[in-house]
């Protein structure tokens, strides 16, 4: 089963590090972190080359309890999460609030590299 979303963090040397994946559910996404970056910001993006939609807002839940939240960032074409802590077992849920809109996301045009 392929992932519906990818989870990344920005490293100190300004590179993106993949830290997990997620799968769509009726109320949002079920995500699995394979690397726990600790408290901080995590990006949620569609896989490269994919077209789809991401929510304007999400709540991060661990076993039904909120541990963070996130919002769509137009310039990044992804959702930036702020979390207090990451789950020890790696699993948590991104719940889309009932009044959150979906934002269309399409692949960036490829840059010509000479």
C-alpha positions in Angstrom: 0.0 0.0 0.0 1.5 3.3 -1.0 1.4 6.4 1.2 -1.1 9.2 0.7 1.1 11.8 2.4 4.8 12.1 3.4 6.0 13.6 6.7 9.2 15.7 6.7 11.3 18.0 8.9 13.7 20.7 7.9 17.2 20.0 9.1 19.7 22.6 10.4 21.5 22.5 7.0 18.2 23.3 5.3 17.5 19.9 3.8 14.2 18.0 4.1 14.4 14.7 6.1 11.7 12.2 5.7 10.3 11.1 9.1 7.1 9.2 8.2 4.2 8.5 6.0 0.4 8.6 6.3 -2.8 7.1 4.8 -6.1 8.8 4.2 -9.1 8.0 6.5 -12.6 9.3 6.4 -11.8 12.0 9.1 -8.2 12.7 8.1 -5.0 10.7 8.0 -3.4 7.9 10.1 0.3 8.6 10.2 3.4 6.6 11.2 6.6 8.3 12.3 9.6 6.1 11.8 11.9 8.8 13.2 10.9 11.0 16.2 12.3 14.4 15.7 10.9 15.5 19.2 8.8 18.6 19.7 8.7 20.9 16.8 7.4 21.4 13.3 6.6 18.7 10.8 5.6 19.1 7.2 2.8 17.1 5.5 3.1 16.9 1.8 1.7 14.9 -1.1 4.2 12.5 -2.7 6.3 14.0 -5.5 4.4 14.3 -8.8 1.0 13.7 -7.2 -2.1 16.0 -7.6 -4.6 16.1 -4.8 -5.9 18.1 -1.9 -4.7 18.8 1.6 -6.8 20.3 4.5 -6.6 23.9 5.5 -6.3 22.9 9.1 -5.7 19.7 11.1 -5.6 18.6 14.7 -2.9 16.1 15.8 -4.3 13.4 18.1 -2.6 10.6 20.1 -5.1 8.0 21.3 -7.9 10.6 21.0 -6.1 13.4 22.9 -4.8 16.5 21.1 -1.0 16.9 21.0 -0.7 19.5 18.3 -2.3 21.3 15.3 -1.4 22.3 11.8 -2.4 24.7 8.9 -1.9 24.7 5.2 0.9 26.9 4.0 0.3 28.0 0.4 3.9 28.8 -0.4 5.0 25.4 0.7 2.0 23.6 -0.8 1.8 21.5 2.4 0.5 21.4 6.0 2.9 22.5 8.7 2.3 20.8 12.0 3.3 21.9 15.4 3.4 19.1 18.0 4.2 19.0 21.7 5.7 15.4 21.5 5.7 12.5 19.1 4.2 9.1 20.0 6.5 6.5 21.4 5.0 3.8 19.1 5.1 6.2 16.1 1.4 6.2 15.3 -1.0 9.2 15.6 -3.9 10.7 13.7 -4.3 14.0 11.8 -8.0 14.9 12.2 -9.6 17.3 9.8 -12.1 19.7 11.6 -15.6 19.7 10.1 -15.3 23.3 9.0 -11.8 23.0 7.4 -11.6 23.5 3.6 -9.5 21.4 1.3 -6.8 23.1 -0.7 -5.8 21.8 -4.2 -2.2 20.9 -4.6 -0.5 20.1 -7.9 3.1 19.2 -8.7 5.5 22.0 -9.1 6.7 22.5 -12.7 10.1 21.0 -13.2 12.9 23.5 -13.5 15.2 23.2 -16.5 18.7 22.5 -15.3 21.5 23.4 -17.7 
